[in-house]
Amino acid sequence: MKIFFLTLSVLSFFFLASCAQKKNDIKIPDKYFPNTLGTRYTYRLTDSIASKVITVTVLVAGSSTLSNGQPVNIWTYKYPDHIDTNYVFSSKDSVVFYGSRQVDPSRIVITNSLHFPINVGGKWRVSFIRDSSTVINNTVFTQNGTSYQNTFLIHEYGHSYNYTINKYLWFTPNVGLVRIDYKSLGVLQTWQLIDYSIK
C-alpha cells in the first residue's frame, strides 16, 4: 500500500511539474504586441465632446525605467496642439500602459492592460478592483477599406460611485490596437488606425 501511495505521489508530482512547465513554456513572439523603438501608428480620433475629428501620431520614441526598476518604453502621442506620453511595459504574458502624469507606478493610472496569449473567453482585471476585461470574439475586422486578420475584440468594463467605463479594444497580433471605442461620463472617443509602421 505504501508503494502504491509513493508511486501515486511521484506521478502526481511529475504531472503537476509538466503542467507548470507547459504554462511557463508559452512563447509569445517578440512583435505579438509591437513595442519596439521607432514603431509608429497614425489614428483618426473622433471626440464627441469636442465635436471634432483629428489625427494623432503615436511613436515608440525611447525607453526609461519606472521608480520600481520596471523597464518601459516611452510612447508619445502627437496631437495638433500638444504631445502626450504613456509608459509601456511589455513581457511575454502582458502589456501595461501607464498614464503620463507621473513616472511613479504607485501614483499613475493604468490606462490599458492586455494579458497573453489572448483567447476568446479570456478574462483579467485591469487598473481598479472593479475594472475587468473579457475577450468577446476573434474575427476578420474591416475598417476604412483595410481588413485585419485574426482580430480580437476585448471589452473592458468598470464602475465606481462616480463613473462608469465601457471600452472596446480591437487588437490584431503583430499589428497592435487597430481601434478603440471609449465611453465614460458622456464622453465618446473613437480611435481608428489609418496607418502604421512596425520596426
ABEGO torsion letter per residue (X at the ends): XAAAAAAAAAAAAAAAAAAAAAAAABBBBAAABBABBGBBBBBBBBBAAAGBBBBBBBBBABBBBBAAGBBBBBBBBBBAABBBBBBBBBBAABBBBBBAABABAAABBBABBBBOBBBBGBBBBBABAABBBBBABBBBBBBGGBBBBGBBBBBBBBBBAABBBBBBBBBBBGAEBABBBBBBGGBBBBBBBABBBBX
